[in-house]
Amino acid sequence: MSYDIQKIRSWFPVLSQQVFNKPLVYFDNAASTQKPVQVLNALQKLHNEFYGNIHRAAHYMADKTTLEFEAVRDKVKDFINAGSREEIIFTKGTTESANLVAASYGEQFLTRGSEIIVSEMEHHSNIVPWQLVALNKGAKIVKLPVSESGELQTGLLPELINSKTRLISVTHVSNVLGTINPIKQIIETAHVRNIPVFIDGAQAVQHIPVDVQELDADFYAFSAHKMYGPNGVGVLYGKKKWLEQLPPYQGGGEMISEVTFEKTTFSEIPFKFEAGTPNITGVAAFGAAIDLLQEIGLDNISAWEHDLLEYATSRLKGINGLKIFGEAPKKSGVISFLIDEIHPFDIGALLDKMGVAVRTGHHCADPLMKFYNIPGTIRASFGIYNTKDEIDLFMDSLKRAKELLN
Amino acid sequence: MTIEDVQQEIIEEFSVYEDWMDKYGYLIDLGNQLEDLDPKEKTDQNLIKGCQSRVWLVAEKNNGKLQFKGESDAVIVKGLVALLLRVVSDRTPKEIAENELHFIDDLGLKQHLSPTRANGLLAMVKQIKLYAVAYNRLETEGGK
């Protein structure tokens, strides 16, 4: 299939605006993506036509809403090729998914002296939940180090794993470096010792095809708002055998089977982990985002974005004094860089006024910034609607910013 | 000149620049011209942490007036620091405590004062006010 960029861009009217009298170039997709008309329409449709609370009432409105909501669970299952729909839990986002696993798995399986291996390139949201539970349980976080090129030193894993290791937590794709980690190999290594692996997929599922069964991942988390879906919706995939062993994360309605004041029995998975009324309309609209990604095809998206990455990388390398952080052979559409001694904030502020939206700062990955000994980076991250013409505009703006700051 | 006069003067200086890049160019010039702090003054105590960039602020009271020095690792922020210092330095605590620092907002640079994930500038404005209010209270209570 040819990649119909004009058609895709037409789904995102927000992109055709001008900011500060300059055409908008949105290169902050790793932070959050824009929302297509399909998603906005789905949000409206539910509210306009048949909104009710799910799983509870026996009336037309609630039944229709429940069907819509549960249909998205099936869509997510197919999207990542999960073994069953019960393995898909809706959360607020990747952060909540990580917190859920850290709290529930930690409660069940961590004791004093237990160890959790966490990679050095993680987003804070895949570090702090483990630190919290480790503190609570007297467990220890062990670092899986990163190399200068921005790759995980997976060769060290057999040494890091020991009889106290209870879980390994790694990101699929780095939000700073774009590195696509060899998670299949990491999972294989861990499984030899019967250790489960949690994968932060927040920067992966919108860029590359993901098959959780093929990867044999134990837990896999991601957020709708980074995949052209609404805010406040996320997914936790967990293997049935693990989810069934874990205690509930939060208490409330929906997650119970029977409540007396003495004792409560809990629902089956996935409902055991979905206390309270979830983001019903958000989940429904998330279904539209998944449809859209499937319509274009993850292989096509991956190829398109890889092309953008290669083009941008080669053009950036033409700028004197520019250093790219993250030069792994397998990368997704994320480029982090610095120019000379210029502070990233200064470049970001000037790019903004030229209509270019990038992210500057530490990207919620302080340990990685410490590893490189830098205050932060400028990060350009691409999405399905970005073009080489936009990269050209970005380059012109970047050169102008450099001139002003040198 | 009062604090208000200096703020108006700055607003006027910026009014000649129509283009955003020119405004920022001017800020960059100001940032580059601002004298660096003595490395010894760049202590953790004087550091105001921001998510994007860092700002250091040093306050001293001489002859009844507050003297401020400051720096940032980002030159645009340093330019804004230079403007702030021009407005508040060599003023009595009472003047600083009683005047609103509105010029950054008026210049359309308010985004640099966003409360979260910002560049330490808002914290710096607050810190300056805090020093002034504290010294002012000391003076009035001391005078009783």
Chai-1 contact restraints between the chains, C-beta under 6 A:
chainA,res_idxA,chainB,res_idxB,connection_type,confidence,min_distance_angstrom,max_distance_angstrom,comment,restraint_id
A,F20,B,W20,contact,1.0,0.0,6.0,A-B,restraint_1
A,H343,B,D73,contact,1.0,0.0,6.0,A-B,restraint_2
A,H343,B,A74,contact,1.0,0.0,6.0,A-B,restraint_3
A,F345,B,Q52,contact,1.0,0.0,6.0,A-B,restraint_4
A,F345,B,S53,contact,1.0,0.0,6.0,A-B,restraint_5
A,F345,B,A74,contact,1.0,0.0,6.0,A-B,restraint_6
A,D346,B,A74,contact,1.0,0.0,6.0,A-B,restraint_7
A,D346,B,V75,contact,1.0,0.0,6.0,A-B,restraint_8
A,D346,B,I76,contact,1.0,0.0,6.0,A-B,restraint_9
A,A349,B,I76,contact,1.0,0.0,6.0,A-B,restraint_10
A,L350,B,Y24,contact,1.0,0.0,6.0,A-B,restraint_11
A,K353,B,W20,contact,1.0,0.0,6.0,A-B,restraint_12
A,G361,B,C51,contact,1.0,0.0,6.0,A-B,restraint_13
A,G361,B,Q52,contact,1.0,0.0,6.0,A-B,restraint_14
A,L404,B,G25,contact,1.0,0.0,6.0,A-B,restraint_15
A,L404,B,I28,contact,1.0,0.0,6.0,A-B,restraint_16
